[in-house]
């Protein structure tokens, strides 16, 4: 039985401060680490080496609209389907650039 995930790669999320993002796959996280910088926003995991394999229940890798990524705590983000179309297009192009 595959493990349960609260967040699936490709869904749109937002922080409580309103920053829009998209959940990364594990391969996307590896590529994002070499392409984008870490945002270090409130609610990210900061212990060295803690987030090599995110579980999508507590640790969720997110690429944000400002071209930064973080592995966020699941309690620091929420699923958000009300992100504007222009932000959705921007996030999708950022994801496509990783592929």
N, C-alpha and C positions, 0 to 999 in steps of 0.2 A: 504494500500500500504506500503510495507516494506521500511524503510529508505535507501537511496542510500549510498553506501560505495565506496570510492576510492580504498581502499585496502581490499582484502579478506584474511581471515586466510589461511595460508599455502603457500602464494606466497613468492618468494624470493625478497629481497630488498637489497639495499646497501646505505651506507651513502656517503656523498660527499668526505669523506676521503678514501673511498674504503672498509670499513668494511662490510662484508657480514652478512645478517641476514634473518630470516624468521618471517612472521607476525603470532602472536599468536591469538588464539581464546580467548574469555572472560574467559572460564574455564581454559585454558592454562595459562593465565596471573595470575589467582589466585594460581595455582600450582607453577608457576615460582617464585612468590613472596616468597613462603616457601622453595624453593629448591635452586634457584640461587640468586646471589646478584645483586643489581642495578648498572649498569655501569656508570651512570651519565656522559655520553658523550655529546659533544656539540649538541644542538638541542632537548634535552629531556625536558619534563615538570617537573618543580621543585617545584611548589606550593604544600604545604601539602594538601592532600585530593582531589586534582583536577582530578585525573585520575582513580577513582574507576570503572567507566563505560565508557570505551573508545568508541568513536563514529565511528572510522575508516575513518573519513573525515578529522578531525583536529588532533585527538589523535590516534596514531597507536602503539599498543604494539608489540615490536620486540624482539626476542631472537637472540643474536649475536653469532658468532662463538667462541668467547672467553669465553663462558658460563656465560654471563651476559645478563640482559634484561633492556630495557628502554621503557617508553611510549614516543614515538618520535612525534615531530611535523611533519605533512605530508610534509611540505616544506623542511625538513631536510633529507628526504630519497627519493629514487626513485626506481621504479620497475626495477628489473634487472634479465633478463633471461640468462645472460652470465656468471653466477657464475660457477666456475669449478665443475666438477663432485665430486671431493673429498670433497669440501666444502658443496655441496648439501647433500652428504651422512652424513657428520658430523652433519649438522643442522637437518636432518631427525631423526638421532639417538637421538639427544638432545630432540626433540619433543616427540619421542616415550618413552623416559625415564619419561616424565611428565604424560603419560597416565596410 
